[in-house]
Amino acid sequence: MRNSKPKVVVADSLYGNHFFLTIFQMLKNTFALVRLRSNLTFFEQPLTRAKGKKALPVNMA
């Protein structure tokens, strides 16, 4: 049986890609700490709002 203590894998920016990082979604108690390039931009899908709910005005956000 594996040790249940949390583990951290530290890597350089060459490993900051989805092939390497996807593995950590399947591992329990093992996390990646990867240095990223300075010009990297993160993107994610916008959150969905409940139907009929309106967004805040731009000047209120």
C-alpha positions in Angstrom: 0.0 0.0 0.0 1.3 3.5 -0.9 2.1 6.0 1.8 -1.0 8.3 2.2 1.1 11.4 3.1 0.9 14.2 0.5 3.8 14.4 -2.0 5.0 17.3 -4.2 6.8 16.8 -7.5 8.8 19.9 -8.3 9.7 20.6 -12.0 11.1 23.2 -14.3 9.1 25.1 -17.0 9.8 22.3 -19.6 7.3 20.1 -17.7 4.5 22.7 -17.6 2.5 21.1 -20.3 -0.8 19.2 -20.4 0.9 15.8 -21.0 2.9 15.9 -17.8 0.3 17.7 -15.7 -2.7 15.5 -16.7 -1.1 12.6 -14.8 -1.6 14.4 -11.5 -5.4 14.5 -11.9 -5.4 10.7 -11.5 -3.0 10.6 -8.5 -4.2 11.0 -5.0 -2.0 12.9 -2.5 0.5 13.8 -5.2 0.8 17.3 -6.5 2.9 19.1 -9.1 4.7 22.4 -8.4 5.9 23.6 -11.8 7.7 26.8 -12.6 6.0 28.4 -15.7 7.3 30.7 -18.4 6.9 34.4 -17.7 4.9 35.0 -20.8 2.3 32.2 -20.2 -1.4 33.1 -20.1 -4.0 31.0 -18.3 -7.4 30.5 -19.8 -10.5 28.8 -18.4 -14.1 28.4 -19.4 -16.4 31.2 -18.0 -18.7 30.1 -15.2 -22.3 29.5 -16.2 -25.0 31.6 -14.6 -28.4 30.5 -13.5 -31.1 31.1 -16.1 -32.7 34.5 -15.7 -29.9 35.9 -13.5 -28.4 39.1 -14.9 -24.8 40.1 -14.6 -23.6 43.2 -12.6 -23.2 46.4 -14.6 -19.6 47.0 -15.7 -19.1 49.9 -13.3 -20.3 47.8 -10.4 -18.0 44.8 -10.9 
